[in-house]
């Protein structure tokens, strides 16, 4: 069975779209494959970035506090 996918739309400036198409052409790969590889590399970089991890924890903690506060409020 093929992996599930989600279609997304990305708007790029013309020069960036042309550069992307050139890279894909030179590498003889579909543009979508080049984009997926770039996203995977970006996410992996963030995973290893201590500052990003700190900011992520802060964001999650803030959301948890908000959720706890909302759950503690009586129904309006």
N, C-alpha and C positions, 0 to 999 in steps of 0.2 A: 504494500500500500504506500502511496506517495505521501510525503510529509504534508501536513495541512499548511496552507499559506493564507495570508491576508493581503488583499490588493490595497495599495496606498497610492495617493497622488502627491507628487513633489513638484513644486514650481521652482525652476532654476533660472538665473539670469542667462541670457543667450550665450555669453562667452563661457560660462561654466558648463552649460549643456553641450556646447561644441567641444570643449576640452574633454568632457566625459565620453562623448561619442568617439573622439579621436583615440583616447586610451583604449576603449573597448575594441575599436577597429584594429589597432596595432597589436593588441593582445589576442585578437581573434576570439573574443568572448562577447556574449550578449551584454548590453548596457545594464540590464537588471542584475546580472551576475557580478559585475564590477561594483555596482551600488551595494549589493548584499555583502561583498567582501569588505568594502570600506566601512559599512555599519558595524560588522563584526569586529573589525580592528578597533574602531572607536570605542565600542562597548568594552572590549577587553582592556583597552588603555585606561578607561574609567575605573574598571574593577580593581586595577592595580594602583590607582592614584589615592594616596592617603587623604588628601584634602577633599576629594570627591566623596570618599567613604565617610569622612567626618560630617560633611554637609548632608549626606544621605541619612545618617543616623539622626542628625538634628531635625531634619524634615519629618522622619518617621516618628520621633518622640513628640514633636509638635502635633502631628496628626493624632497620635494616641491620646494626648492630653485633651484635645478638642473633642474626640470621640467620647472619652470618659465624662467630660463636662456635659455633653449633650445627653448622654445616657442618664446622668444624675438629675437633670432638669425634669420637673413634673410635666406631663402632657399639657399642652396649651389648649 
